[in-house]
């Protein structure tokens, strides 16, 4: 006969009838000779063995994080790991579940339940050249050159002559891997390039708010009729 173990264990033991503060008070009474061990146990409703073990320096599972068996990493190590995971996601190198298992050697579900700042989400593909473009020195140099061009050509207050364009790719088979990142914030993964088919859209808008018709780039050497039809 084969029995299937339940996936989610529900603790059947009732909660303790006394609080941690009450236990600490009973220990203080015994240590200060205000009460004997038996008197303190009867007065506070705490087993004498529990008070004795606490006096001897032993701690119960109630002093640990959560309930059940103890975690492999202590609270300080897990908090540091959370900060490292968030830092990796901000740099464009988020960890997936397998990489997290290699680091902590425990079930991801238990780790995620204890740290609600993390969530499993789909990572947006971000090429490495885009990460390099966000280096402060590169950004400062760009705006210095832009200011020089504005002054040289007297472009101030001439929004109709200033245009900005940007392209966006729409993959036909988007990347489906989910990785760990901070809740409520976007997540990206650095990639050396993309081998998936993409449809590229180039949008161009002037500083005064005038938008030009978008440029759409499809895959293929020839233009297909369905791309330029009235119903497209």
C-alpha positions, 0 to 999 in steps of 0.5 A: 500500500502506498501513501502520499505525503501531504504537500502542506503540513498543518501543525496540529500542536496547540499554541503555548498557553504562556507567553515568552514574557511570562517565561522570562518572569518565572526564570527571573523569580527562580534565579532571584530566589523569589520562588522555588522552581515548583512554586514558579511552575505552579504560579505561572502555569509553566512546566518546571522542566521548561523553566529549568532548561531556560535557566540552564541556557537552553532555548525553545523553538519559539525563539527561532524564526517561524515554526517547525525545524530550524532554517539552514541559514540564520536570520542575519545570513538570510537578510544579507542574501536578500540584499545580494539578490536585490543588488544582482537584479538591479545590475541586470543579473537576477538569480533564478530558482536553480541558482538560489538553490545552489546558494542556500541549499533549501526549498525556495518556497520556505525562503520566499515565505520568510522574505516577502520583499522578493517575488518571482517574475519574468525578466525583461531582456536587456542587452549589455550595451544598455547597461554600459550606457547607464554609467554616470560618466557616459551620461554626463558626457552625453549631456555635456555634448548636447548642451554644446550643440544647443548653444552652437546652433541656438536651439533653445526654445526651438522645440519644432527642430528638436526630435527624439527617437527610440526603437522597441522590439516586439519578439514573436517568442518572448523569453519566459524564464522567471527570476528573483527581484524586488517586489513592485520594481521592474526586472531585467536580465543582461543578454549579449544579443537576441536570437529570437525573431523581432518586429521593430518599431521606431517612434520619433517625437519632437520637443513640441509634441509633434509625432512622426509616423512610426517606422516598422521593420519586419523580418524578411527581404521583401515587403509582404502585402499584409503589412501595408494593407488597409486592414493592417 
